[in-house]
């Protein structure tokens, strides 16, 4: 079963190398990883601001923007959604505190 994020990632990956004049995604790729990472940060901040304002509609919209830009960053850095899903699966059943402590050890 595919997930909407997997489908979106496929579209994003297909836009690598496309014409930046006709595709926002291709324009992001053309600007490079640093700009893409900056956009992820901007969208994360906008999501936080919407959450603090208790604006569920804005949180929904900003979360969609954040996920989109995160997927672009994954594609730009060679990370596939399956890699992230596998990491989440690996962490399933592990205390968040224990998992974080293991990363810091």
Residue pairs with C-beta under 8 A, 6 or more apart in sequence:
3 81
5 67
5 71
5 81
6 81
8 67
8 68
8 71
9 71
9 74
9 75
9 80
9 81
11 25
12 25
12 68
12 71
12 72
12 75
13 75
15 23
15 25
15 26
15 29
16 26
16 29
16 75
16 76
17 26
17 29
18 25
18 26
19 26
20 26
20 27
20 29
20 30
21 27
25 72
28 35
28 36
28 39
28 69
28 72
28 76
29 36
29 72
29 75
29 76
32 76
33 73
33 76
33 77
36 69
36 72
36 73
36 76
37 73
39 69
39 72
40 66
40 69
40 70
40 73
43 62
43 65
43 66
43 68
43 69
44 66
46 62
46 65
46 66
47 59
47 62
47 63
47 65
47 66
49 62
50 58
50 59
50 61
50 62
51 59
71 81
73 79
74 80
74 81
74 84
91 99
